[in-house]
């Protein structure tokens, strides 16, 4: 305990200054410093094995700060007209209606892209399994699926005139005419 107290007293002010530079609220700095001290006390039996005690203290303080920041949930005030905001269900209705465009766009993709999307996204096959059955490395399979998704997204945006909001969610679209009654091999109807 004497070694720990000596180490702490030598570096406490430096730790406090380091935390102040990263956390503007003084009360938070003191709380983080106290939490750091508690963590260091719990690890005291490990202290003789630590090659660089000062660096170790800063590592514990950094991890404590990160834990505190991750746990913080920022509060965002509601707008004054929050009741007039569109319902989330309206966005879901647009997405549900957009599903009608999927078979048409899928039929327009090349066979390799269509297969990747049908197996991994529509049938829920794991990409590792897709890689195995196609004789690909996992990395190559993931790339193939990503490229297929990107091409499908581009086709959806172009063909169905899909527009996206700032968050990347579907905002609006123009439905395309349905597929002809004759089904093409490998397509969903």
C-alpha positions in Angstrom: 0.0 0.0 0.0 2.9 2.3 0.7 4.3 1.9 -2.8 0.8 2.5 -4.3 0.3 5.7 -2.2 3.8 6.9 -3.1 3.1 6.3 -6.8 -0.3 7.9 -6.6 0.9 11.0 -4.8 3.7 11.5 -7.4 1.3 11.4 -10.3 -2.1 12.5 -9.1 -1.7 16.2 -10.1 -0.4 15.2 -13.5 -3.4 12.7 -14.0 -5.8 15.4 -12.9 -4.4 17.9 -15.5 -4.5 15.2 -18.2 -8.1 14.5 -17.4 -9.0 18.2 -17.3 -7.7 18.6 -20.8 -10.2 15.9 -21.9 -13.2 16.6 -19.7 -14.3 20.2 -19.2 -16.6 19.5 -16.2 -14.5 19.6 -13.0 -16.8 17.4 -11.0 -16.5 14.7 -13.7 -12.7 15.0 -13.6 -12.8 14.4 -9.9 -15.1 11.4 -10.3 -13.0 9.8 -13.0 -9.9 10.4 -10.9 -11.5 8.7 -7.9 -12.7 5.8 -10.1 -9.1 5.5 -11.4 -7.7 5.4 -7.9 -10.2 2.6 -6.9 -9.2 0.6 -10.0 -5.5 1.1 -9.2 -6.1 0.0 -5.6 -7.8 -3.2 -6.8 -4.8 -4.0 -9.0 -2.2 -3.2 -6.3 -0.9 -6.9 -6.1 0.0 -6.5 -9.8 2.0 -3.3 -9.2 5.4 -5.0 -8.6 5.1 -6.6 -12.0 4.4 -3.3 -13.8 7.5 -2.2 -15.8 6.4 1.5 -16.2 4.1 2.4 -13.3 3.4 6.0 -14.6 2.4 4.7 -18.0 0.2 2.1 -16.3 -1.5 4.8 -14.2 -2.3 6.8 -17.3 -3.6 3.7 -19.1 -6.0 3.0 -16.2 -7.1 6.7 -16.3 -7.6 6.6 -20.1 -9.7 3.4 -19.9 -11.7 4.9 -17.0 -12.4 8.0 -19.1 -13.4 6.0 -22.1 -15.8 3.9 -20.0 -17.3 7.1 -18.6 -17.7 8.6 -22.1 -19.2 5.4 -23.5 -21.7 5.2 -20.6 -22.8 8.9 -21.1 -26.0 9.1 -23.0 -26.4 12.5 -24.5 -29.8 14.2 -24.1 -31.3 15.9 -27.0 -34.2 18.3 -26.4 -37.4 17.5 -28.2 -38.5 20.1 -30.8 -41.4 22.3 -29.7 -43.6 20.7 -32.4 -42.6 17.1 -31.6 -46.2 15.9 -31.9 -46.3 17.0 -35.5 -43.3 14.9 -36.5 -44.2 12.1 -39.0 -44.9 8.7 -37.5 -42.1 6.1 -37.8 -44.8 3.9 -39.3 -45.1 6.2 -42.3 -41.4 5.4 -43.1 -42.1 1.7 -42.6 -45.0 1.9 -45.0 -42.8 3.4 -47.6 -40.2 0.7 -47.1 -42.8 -2.1 -47.2 -44.2 -0.6 -50.5 -40.6 -0.5 -51.8 -40.4 -4.3 -51.4 -42.5 -4.5 -54.6 -39.5 -3.1 -56.5 -37.1 -5.7 -55.2 -38.0 -8.6 -57.6 -37.8 -6.4 -60.6 -34.4 -5.0 -59.7 -33.1 -8.4 -58.7 -34.1 -9.7 -62.1 -32.0 -7.0 -63.7 -28.8 -7.8 -61.8 -26.2 -10.2 -63.3 -26.5 -13.8 -62.1 -23.5 -13.5 -59.7 -24.9 -10.5 -57.9 -28.4 -11.9 -57.8 -27.2 -15.2 -56.3 -25.2 -13.4 -53.6 -28.2 -11.3 -52.6 -30.7 -14.1 -52.8 -28.6 -16.5 -50.7 -27.0 -14.1 -48.1 -29.7 -11.4 -47.7 -33.0 -13.0 -48.7 -32.4 -16.6 -47.5 -30.2 -15.6 -44.6 -27.1 -17.8 -45.5 -24.0 -16.8 -43.5 -21.3 -15.3 -45.7 -18.9 -18.0 -44.4 -21.2 -20.7 -45.8 -21.6 -18.8 -49.0 -17.8 -18.6 -49.3 -17.5 -22.4 -48.7 -20.1 -23.4 -51.3 -18.7 -21.0 -53.9 -15.1 -22.0 -53.3 -14.1 -18.4 -52.2 -12.2 -17.1 -49.3 -14.3 -15.4 -46.7 -12.8 -12.0 -47.7 -13.7 -12.6 -51.3 -17.3 -13.7 -50.4 -17.8 -10.6 -48.3 -16.5 -8.4 -51.1 -18.8 -10.1 -53.6 -21.9 -9.6 -51.4 -20.9 -5.9 -50.6 -20.5 -5.2 -54.4 -23.8 -6.9 -55.2 -25.6 -4.9 -52.5 -24.0 -1.7 -53.8 -25.1 -2.4 -57.4 -28.6 -3.3 -56.2 -28.8 -0.1 -54.2 -27.7 1.9 -57.3 -30.3 0.1 -59.4 -33.0 0.7 -56.8 -32.1 4.4 -56.6 -32.1 4.7 -60.4 -34.9 2.4 -61.5 -37.3 3.0 -58.6 -36.1 6.6 -58.1 -35.4 5.9 -54.5 -34.3 8.9 -52.5 -32.5 8.6 -49.1 -32.6 11.0 -46.2 -29.5 12.3 -44.4 -29.3 9.2 -42.3 -29.4 6.9 -45.3 -33.0 5.7 -44.7 -35.4 5.4 -47.6 -37.2 8.8 -47.9 -39.3 8.3 -51.1 -39.5 6.3 -54.3 -41.5 5.9 -57.5 -42.9 2.4 -57.9 -42.0 0.5 -61.2 -44.4 -1.5 -63.2 -44.7 -5.1 -62.1 -42.7 -7.9 -63.7 -44.4 -9.7 -66.6 -46.2 -12.9 -65.7 -43.5 -15.0 -67.3 -41.0 -15.7 -64.5 -37.3 -15.6 -65.4 -35.1 -18.4 -63.9 -33.5 -17.4 -60.6 -35.8 -14.5 -59.9 -38.2 -13.9 -57.1 -41.8 -13.0 -58.0 
